[in-house]
C-alpha cells in the first residue's frame, strides 16, 4: 500500500511538472512575465512562489518543520525572477528537492510525523497537501499561458471538440494501465 501510494504520487507530481514545462515551451521570455493587472501574478511570480514553497516543505522533509525559518514567503510574490533561464533553474531546483524528499520515504519511515507550521501531518496528509497546492498553482500557470496565446495555444490534453476522437483511440487499444501523462500532447 505505501509503495503503491508513493509511486502514484510520484507520477502525479511528474504530470504537473510536465504541464508547467509544456506551458513554458509555448511562451517567449516576455510572456512569462505578463500580468493581467497589477494585482495578478505573472507565471514567473507563480514559479518563484512554487520554488520557495518546495524548498521549504521538502528540505529535511522527515526531520524539520516544513515552514523553514529562512523562508521569506512574502518575497515569493515579488517580481524577482529576471529571465527565462532563472525561471527554469528555480523550477528544476524546486522539483529536484521534492523528488529527492519523496524518494527518501520508505516503509521504515512512512509513519513519521510531518510538521508544517507546527501542525502535525501524516506522510500522506503532508504529500497530499502539497500536491493539491501545486496543482492549483500549475493550473494558474496553464491558464495564464492559454490567455496569452489565445488561438495559438496548443492544448496540453484533449483539445476542444476532440473528446470523441480521443476516446475512440483509447478504447481501441483495449483495457490497459494508463499513466496521467497519456493525455498530454
Order of alpha helices (4+ residues) and beta strands (2+ residues): alpha-alpha-alpha-beta-beta-alpha-alpha
